[in-house]
Amino acid sequence: MSTHSELPARSPRPQSGKGTQRGRADRNLLGGALFLAGLLAGTLPSVADRDSLLPELALPDPMTAPPRAVLLPVSDERIMAAISTLDDLGQDVLARTGIPGLAIAVVHGGRTVYARGFGKRAVGQQGHIDADTVFLLASLSKPVGATVVATQVDAGRVNWDSTVRDLLPSFGLGDPWISDHVTIGDLYAHRSGLPDHAGDDLEDIGFDRSTVLERFALLPKGTFRVDYAYTNFGITAAAEAVAVAAGTDWATLSETALYASLGMRSTSSRHADYMARDNRASSHVAAEDGYAVADQRQPDAQSPAGGVSSSARDMARWMAMVLGRGMAEGERVISEDALLPAMSAQTIRGSQVDVSARPGAYGFGFNVGTRPSGRVMLSHSGAFSLGASTSVAMVPDLDLGIVVLTNAPPTGAAEAITASFLDRAEIGMDSRDWLSAYAPIMATLSAPVGHLVGAEPPAVPVPAGPAENYVGTYDNPYFGPASVAAQAGSLVLRLGPENRELPLRHWDGDTFVVYPVTENQPAGSVSLVEFLEVSSEPAMAIRIEHLNDENLGIFRRLN
């Protein structure tokens, strides 16, 4: 799961009930899990509190004011006062959520002005988190990767409107005209027509990047350049095309074109590098007594969209470059012409919930939103249900940015810290209890899925048929082969290129259940497996619930 996040300006969205199948749109939530995350919308203080701010309002001269004029000036003193609260804010959020650890960094005026770690790198171990501890970034990889693409735009190898098929001739989306015209920018703006989280289900059962991209043509599509749908592998396809243009692989390109230039020595787009770090924050999952080390998420297949690992200090260097419009420590790293499109609104991220609501937009890998003050904010969040949650928020008008990295599933901790800090920097106080607002939204991202979650098995189930009714080889155009085998007196379902096994537990008649645990099926998920009579021979098929989000989860028997 990867997310980008945004929180509504009114009440948070209610948490999905346990007895329902969580859809992909819910997994995309956030307030930019933010889409996880998107835009962090907020509310201003009460009328009484606002009265104390009125003397600061500086009404611009309509004849001379630039179009970006904002009515609420912010002094450096207020920003420094907000920074001085981060030690207490970090400790408070750590205590309230119980997560193992987090790190925070702030940049202002082109410099890192705050960088600190809180808590432990791994529960049950002695190592503590500091500013150089390396975390999984999850979907914060998207804006980072967009700046890698911008380096190649600068180099003249690609443009944001370069067509993907010119670089990857085998790439296709099913429709010949769209396949010929979809661009790097279309995929980075999530406007290609691919369905939400396209290809994540293939990754969940073990398929590699090339196989996922090859099967895009089989997916149902939305309207090209109209529908917004968040896709990890759509961005990955665009990045793969850029790497081909550069004559190397994506991880190497990221390192040589960006990380080395910015001195990001602890940053990598290879999972093996993350696992080899001595100062590494292990990923964690919820356990009965808190959290337990997991280290199960291996995101190399979608590395450009979710596979970067980095430290708070390294991410501060990156934020300073973004806020500097491509400048870092007085040196030009990326031209503003190449970088600006990524940070500019390219597509609307969905209909407004109310006429008074601020619309949310997406650039090329960045959420582009508007704070209550009227200032533009660049943001993104990232989340793995298998143990990471991150958030970045930057306000170019203030030359101010904050990043928060955590080593636990999404709880709202990262987004609450970024939102509280920006409130304090702009208006001198929190506009709400951000952790309480984000927590129920984020809880849905790690909640078990499947319509039988929490359901009791039938008291008197219809008996299953003999094992030979079910044992055999099955096939699916999108998911590939599957098999059902008898093993130690019971049945087992095998899926994916590695034949990953899921024991089948009888439910009722010709229906069984399995208990998958993947990035998109958190622990406790239940998937109904139905053996169906069909008219063709052999007269049997399987419908697998957790693979059926796009109605592609039916496997037909071969023998």
C-alpha positions in Angstrom: 0.0 0.0 0.0 1.2 3.4 -0.7 -0.7 6.5 0.0 -0.9 10.2 -0.4 -3.1 11.9 2.3 -5.6 14.6 2.8 -7.9 15.4 5.7 -11.2 17.0 5.1 -11.7 20.5 6.5 -14.7 19.2 8.4 -15.2 16.0 10.3 -12.9 13.0 9.4 -14.3 10.2 7.3 -15.7 7.4 9.4 -13.7 4.2 9.7 -14.8 1.3 7.5 -16.7 -1.4 9.4 -14.9 -4.7 10.0 -17.6 -6.7 8.2 -17.1 -5.1 4.9 -14.5 -5.5 2.1 -12.3 -2.4 2.1 -12.1 -1.1 -1.5 -9.0 0.3 -3.1 -10.4 3.8 -2.9 -10.4 3.5 0.9 -6.8 2.3 0.9 -5.9 5.4 -1.0 -7.3 7.7 1.5 -5.5 10.2 3.4 -5.3 13.1 3.8 -3.0 12.2 1.2 -2.5 8.4 2.6 -3.0 11.6 2.1 -4.3 10.1 -0.8 -1.8 8.7 2.1 -1.5 11.8 1.9 -2.5 14.6 0.0 -3.3 17.9 1.2 -3.5 18.5 4.8 -6.5 20.7 5.1 -7.1 22.5 8.3 -9.4 24.8 10.1 -8.5 28.2 11.4 -8.8 29.1 15.1 -12.2 30.2 16.5 -13.5 33.7 15.8 -12.4 34.9 19.2 -8.9 33.6 18.6 -8.8 35.0 15.1 -9.5 38.5 16.4 -6.1 38.5 18.0 -4.5 37.9 14.6 -6.3 40.6 12.7 -3.7 43.4 13.4 -1.2 41.2 11.5 -3.3 41.1 8.3 -1.6 43.0 5.6 -4.1 43.8 2.9 -2.2 43.9 -0.5 -2.5 46.8 -2.9 -4.7 45.3 -5.7 -2.7 47.4 -8.2 0.7 46.0 -7.3 0.3 42.7 -5.4 1.6 39.6 -7.0 -1.0 36.9 -7.7 0.5 34.8 -4.9 -0.1 37.4 -2.2 -1.3 36.0 1.2 -3.0 38.1 3.8 -1.4 36.5 6.9 2.3 37.4 7.2 4.5 35.0 9.2 7.6 36.2 11.0 10.8 34.2 11.4 10.2 34.5 15.2 7.0 32.6 14.9 8.6 29.9 12.7 11.4 29.5 15.3 8.9 29.3 18.1 7.1 26.5 16.2 10.5 24.7 15.8 11.1 25.0 19.5 8.0 22.9 20.2 9.0 19.9 18.1 10.9 18.1 20.9 7.7 18.0 23.0 5.5 17.4 20.0 7.5 14.4 18.9 7.5 12.9 22.4 3.8 13.5 22.9 2.9 11.8 19.6 5.2 8.9 20.3 3.6 8.4 23.8 0.0 8.7 22.5 0.5 6.3 19.6 2.8 3.8 21.2 4.7 3.4 17.9 8.4 2.3 18.3 10.0 5.4 16.9 10.1 8.4 14.5 12.4 11.1 13.2 11.7 14.7 12.2 13.6 17.2 10.1 12.8 20.8 9.3 14.3 23.1 6.6 13.9 26.9 6.5 15.8 29.4 4.3 17.7 26.6 2.6 19.1 25.2 5.8 18.3 22.2 8.0 17.2 23.9 11.2 16.0 20.9 13.1 16.7 17.1 12.9 16.1 14.7 15.7 15.0 11.1 16.3 12.7 9.7 19.0 12.2 6.2 20.3 13.8 2.9 19.1 14.9 1.5 15.8 13.6 -1.9 16.8 11.5 -3.1 19.8 13.4 -5.3 22.2 16.8 -3.9 21.0 19.0 -1.1 22.3 19.5 1.1 19.3 17.8 4.5 19.4 16.7 6.6 16.4 18.6 9.7 15.4 18.5 12.0 12.5 20.6 9.6 10.4 18.5 6.5 11.0 17.3 5.1 7.7 13.5 4.4 7.2 11.4 3.0 4.4 9.7 6.0 2.7 6.8 4.1 1.1 5.0 6.7 -1.2 7.3 9.5 -0.3 9.3 7.8 -3.0 7.0 9.4 -5.6 8.0 13.0 -5.2 11.6 12.0 -4.7 11.4 10.0 -7.9 9.8 12.9 -9.7 12.9 15.0 -9.0 15.0 12.2 -10.5 12.9 12.4 -13.6 13.4 16.2 -13.6 17.2 15.7 -13.8 16.7 13.7 -17.0 14.5 16.4 -18.4 17.3 18.8 -17.7 19.7 16.4 -19.4 17.5 16.4 -22.5 16.9 12.7 -22.4 13.1 13.0 -21.8 10.4 15.5 -21.3 7.4 15.3 -19.1 5.3 14.9 -22.3 7.6 12.1 -23.8 5.4 9.2 -24.8 6.2 6.0 -22.8 6.0 3.7 -25.8 8.7 5.5 -27.6 11.0 4.4 -24.8 9.3 1.1 -23.9 8.0 -0.3 -27.1 6.3 -3.2 -25.3 4.3 -1.0 -23.0 0.5 -1.0 -23.6 -2.7 -0.1 -21.9 -5.0 -2.2 -24.1 -6.2 0.6 -26.3 -3.8 1.2 -29.3 -4.3 5.0 -29.5 -3.9 5.5 -25.7 -0.9 3.2 -25.6 0.7 5.3 -28.3 0.0 8.6 -26.6 0.3 8.1 -22.8 3.2 10.2 -21.5 5.5 10.1 -18.6 3.5 13.0 -17.1 0.2 11.2 -17.6 1.5 8.3 -15.4 3.1 10.6 -12.8 -0.2 12.5 -12.5 -2.3 9.3 -12.1 -4.4 10.3 -15.2 -3.6 7.4 -17.5 -7.0 5.6 -17.0 -5.4 2.7 -15.1 -7.6 1.6 -12.2 -6.7 2.5 -8.6 -3.6 0.7 -7.3 -3.3 -1.1 -10.6 -0.9 -4.1 -10.4 -0.5 -4.1 -6.6 -2.4 -7.4 -6.4 0.1 -9.0 -8.8 2.9 -7.8 -6.6 1.2 -9.1 -3.5 1.3 -12.7 -4.9 5.0 -12.4 -6.0 5.2 -11.1 -9.6 8.0 -8.9 -10.6 8.0 -5.4 -12.2 8.1 -6.5 -15.8 5.2 -9.0 -15.4 3.1 -6.4 -13.7 3.7 -3.9 -16.5 3.0 -6.5 -19.2 -0.5 -7.2 -17.8 -1.7 -3.6 -17.7 -3.5 -4.1 -21.0 -5.8 -6.7 -19.3 -7.1 -4.3 -16.7 -10.4 -2.3 -17.0 -9.7 1.4 -17.6 -11.2 4.7 -16.7 -11.2 7.7 -19.0 -7.8 8.7 -20.3 -6.7 12.1 -19.0 -10.0 12.6 -17.2 -10.1 10.1 -14.3 -7.7 10.4 -11.4 -6.7 7.0 -10.0 -3.6 6.5 -7.7 -1.3 3.9 -9.1 2.1 2.7 -7.8 2.9 0.8 -11.0 1.8 3.5 -13.3 4.5 5.8 -11.9 6.9 2.8 -11.9 6.2 2.3 -15.7 7.0 6.0 -16.3 10.2 5.8 -14.3 11.3 2.6 -16.1 11.0 4.5 -19.4 13.2 7.3 -18.0 15.8 4.8 -16.9 15.8 3.2 -20.4 16.4 6.7 -21.9 19.3 7.2 -19.5 20.8 3.8 -20.4 20.7 2.4 -16.9 18.4 0.9 -14.2 16.2 3.1 -12.0 18.1 2.6 -8.7 21.4 3.4 -10.3 20.0 6.5 -12.1 18.5 7.8 -8.8 21.8 7.4 -7.0 24.0 9.0 -9.7 21.6 11.7 -10.9 20.2 12.9 -7.5 21.3 11.3 -4.3 25.1 11.8 -4.9 24.6 15.4 -6.1 22.7 16.3 -2.9 25.0 14.3 -0.5 22.2 11.9 0.4 24.6 9.2 1.4 22.1 7.2 3.4 19.5 7.1 0.6 18.9 4.3 -1.8 16.2 2.9 -4.2 17.4 -0.7 -3.5 15.8 -2.6 -0.7 19.0 -4.6 -0.1 20.8 -1.4 0.8 18.2 -0.5 3.4 18.4 -4.0 5.0 22.2 -3.7 5.1 22.3 -0.4 7.0 23.6 -0.5 10.6 21.6 2.5 11.6 18.2 1.2 10.2 14.7 1.5 11.6 13.1 -1.9 11.3 9.5 -1.9 10.1 6.9 -3.1 12.7 3.4 -4.5 12.7 0.9 -4.4 15.5 1.2 -7.2 18.1 -0.8 -8.2 21.2 1.5 -6.2 23.5 2.3 -3.3 21.2 4.5 -3.7 18.1 6.7 -6.5 16.8 9.5 -6.3 14.2 8.3 -7.4 10.8 10.8 -6.4 8.1 8.5 -8.1 5.6 7.9 -5.4 3.0 10.2 -5.7 -0.1 9.1 -3.0 -2.4 11.8 -3.3 -5.2 9.1 -4.1 -7.8 7.6 -0.7 -7.4 10.8 1.1 -6.3 10.2 4.4 -8.1 6.8 4.7 -6.4 7.4 3.1 -3.0 11.0 1.7 -2.7 13.2 4.5 -1.5 14.8 4.4 1.9 16.3 7.5 3.5 17.0 9.4 6.7 15.5 12.6 8.1 18.8 14.4 7.5 19.0 13.2 3.9 15.4 14.2 3.3 16.1 17.6 4.7 18.7 18.1 2.0 16.1 17.0 -0.6 13.5 19.4 0.7 15.9 22.3 0.7 16.6 21.6 -3.0 12.8 21.5 -3.8 12.1 24.7 -1.9 15.1 26.2 -3.6 13.6 25.6 -7.0 16.4 23.2 -7.8 19.2 25.0 -6.0 21.1 23.4 -3.1 23.8 25.1 -1.1 24.3 27.7 -3.9 24.6 25.1 -6.7 22.1 24.4 -9.4 21.1 20.7 -9.2 17.9 20.9 -11.4 16.7 23.7 -13.5 13.5 25.4 -12.4 11.9 24.8 -15.8 12.4 21.0 -15.4 11.3 20.9 -11.8 8.3 23.3 -11.8 5.9 21.1 -13.7 6.2 18.4 -11.1 5.3 20.8 -8.3 2.4 22.4 -10.2 -1.2 21.2 -10.3 -1.7 18.8 -13.2 -4.9 17.0 -12.4 -7.8 17.4 -9.9 -7.8 14.5 -7.4 -11.6 14.1 -7.3 -14.8 16.0 -6.8 -15.1 18.5 -3.9 -17.2 17.2 -1.1 -18.7 20.7 -0.7 -18.8 23.9 -2.7 -16.8 25.5 0.2 -14.1 22.9 0.2 -10.7 23.6 -1.3 -10.0 21.3 -4.3 -7.1 18.9 -4.1 -4.7 18.6 -7.0 -1.8 16.4 -8.0 1.3 17.4 -9.9 3.9 14.9 -11.1 4.5 12.9 -8.0 3.5 15.8 -5.6 0.2 16.7 -3.9 -0.4 20.4 -4.6 -2.9 22.0 -2.2 -3.9 25.2 -0.5 -3.6 25.8 3.2 -6.4 27.7 5.1 -4.1 30.7 4.9 -4.1 30.6 1.1 -0.5 29.4 0.8 0.3 26.6 -1.6 1.5 23.4 0.1 3.5 20.6 -1.5 2.9 17.3 0.3 2.8 13.6 0.2 2.5 10.8 2.7 3.5 7.2 2.5 2.3 4.1 4.2 3.0 0.4 4.4 0.5 -1.7 6.4 3.6 -4.0 6.9 5.3 -1.3 8.9 6.1 2.3 7.7 4.3 5.7 7.7 5.8 8.9 6.5 4.8 12.5 5.6 6.4 15.6 4.0 4.8 19.0 3.8 6.5 22.1 2.3 5.2 25.7 2.0 7.2 27.4 -0.7 6.0 30.9 0.3 7.7 30.5 3.7 10.6 28.5 2.4 9.7 26.0 5.0 9.4 22.2 5.0 9.0 19.3 7.4 9.4 15.6 7.0 8.4 12.9 9.5 9.4 9.3 9.2 8.1 6.4 11.4 8.7 2.7 11.6 5.1 1.5 12.2 1.9 1.1 10.2 -0.1 4.3 9.6 -1.5 5.7 12.8 -1.7 9.4 11.9 1.5 10.2 13.8 3.5 11.5 10.8 0.6 13.6 9.4 -0.3 15.0 12.8 3.2 16.2 13.4 3.5 17.9 10.0 0.0 19.5 10.3 0.5 20.7 13.9 3.9 22.2 13.0 2.6 24.2 10.0 -0.3 25.4 12.1 2.1 26.7 14.8 4.4 28.2 12.2 1.5 30.1 10.5 -0.9 31.0 13.2 0.9 30.2 16.4 -1.4 27.4 17.6 -2.9 24.1 16.6 -6.2 24.5 14.7 -7.3 21.1 16.0 -6.1 17.9 17.7 -4.6 16.6 14.5 -3.7 13.1 15.9 -7.3 12.6 17.0 -8.5 13.7 13.5 -6.1 11.5 11.5 -6.2 8.4 13.7 -9.5 7.0 12.5 -8.7 7.7 8.9 -5.4 5.9 9.1 -6.8 3.0 11.0 -8.7 1.9 7.9 -5.4 1.5 6.0 -4.2 -1.3 8.4 -7.6 -2.8 9.0 -8.3 -6.4 7.9 -10.2 -6.8 4.7 -12.8 -9.2 3.4 -16.6 -9.3 3.8 -16.2 -12.2 6.3 -14.0 -10.4 8.7 -15.6 -10.8 12.1 -18.2 -13.2 10.8 -18.9 -16.6 12.5 -18.8 -19.8 10.4 -22.1 -21.4 9.8 -23.2 -23.4 12.8 -24.3 -26.4 10.6 -22.3 -26.0 7.3 -23.2 -27.9 4.2 -20.5 -30.6 3.9 -17.8 -30.1 1.2 -17.5 -32.5 -1.7 -14.8 -35.0 -2.0 -11.3 -33.6 -2.4 -11.1 -34.6 -6.1 -13.9 -32.2 -6.9 -11.5 -29.3 -6.1 -7.9 -30.6 -6.7 -6.5 -29.5 -10.0 -4.8 -26.8 -12.0 -6.5 -23.5 -12.8 -5.6 -20.5 -14.9 -6.4 -16.8 -15.1 -5.3 -14.5 -17.9 -4.3 -11.8 -15.4 -3.1 -13.6 -12.3 -1.7 -16.6 -14.2 -1.9 -20.3 -13.0 -3.1 -21.5 -9.7 -3.5 -24.9 -8.2 -5.4 -26.7 -5.5 -3.7 -29.7 -3.9 -4.5 -32.2 -1.1 -1.9 -31.9 1.6 -1.9 -33.7 5.0 -5.7 -34.4 4.8 -6.7 -30.8 3.8 -6.6 -28.6 0.8 -4.1 -25.9 -0.1 -4.4 -23.1 -2.6 -1.1 -22.2 -4.5 -0.8 -18.8 -6.2 1.8 -16.8 -8.1 5.2 -17.6 -9.6 6.5 -19.0 -6.3 3.4 -21.1 -5.7 2.8 -19.4 -2.4 0.5 -21.6 -0.2 -2.7 -20.6 1.5 -4.4 -23.4 3.5 -8.1 -23.7 2.6 -10.5 -23.8 5.5 -13.9 -25.1 4.7 -16.7 -22.6 5.2 -20.0 -23.9 3.7 -20.7 -26.3 0.8 -18.3 -25.5 -2.0 -16.9 -22.4 -0.3 -13.7 -22.1 1.7 -11.7 -19.3 3.2 -8.0 -18.4 3.2 -6.2 -15.9 5.4 -3.7 -13.9 3.2 -1.2 -11.5 4.8 0.2 -9.1 2.3 0.7 -5.3 2.0 -3.0 -5.0 0.9 -4.4 -7.7 3.1 -3.3 -6.9 6.6 -3.2 -9.6 9.3 -6.7 -10.8 10.1 -7.9 -10.5 6.6 -10.3 -13.2 5.3 -10.8 -14.1 1.7 -13.7 -16.2 0.4 -12.7 -18.9 -2.1 -15.7 -20.2 -4.0 -15.7 -23.3 -6.3 -18.2 -22.6 -9.0 -19.9 -24.8 -11.6 -19.4 -23.6 -15.1 -20.7 -24.8 -18.4 -17.4 -25.7 -20.0 -15.3 -28.8 -19.3 -13.7 -29.3 -16.8 -16.8 -28.0 -15.1 -15.2 -26.0 -12.3 -13.8 -22.6 -11.6 -12.6 -20.7 -8.5 -13.5 -17.1 -7.5 -10.9 -15.7 -5.0 -12.2 -12.6 -3.2 -9.0 -10.8 -2.4 -8.0 -11.0 -6.1 -11.4 -9.9 -7.4 -11.4 -6.1 -6.9 -11.5 -5.5 -10.6 -13.7 -8.6 -11.2 -10.7 -10.5 -12.5 -10.5 -13.0 -9.7 -12.0 -16.1 -11.5 -9.7 -19.0 -12.3 -10.9 -21.6 -14.7 -10.0 -25.2 -14.2 -7.6 -26.8 -16.8 -7.7 -30.4 -15.5 
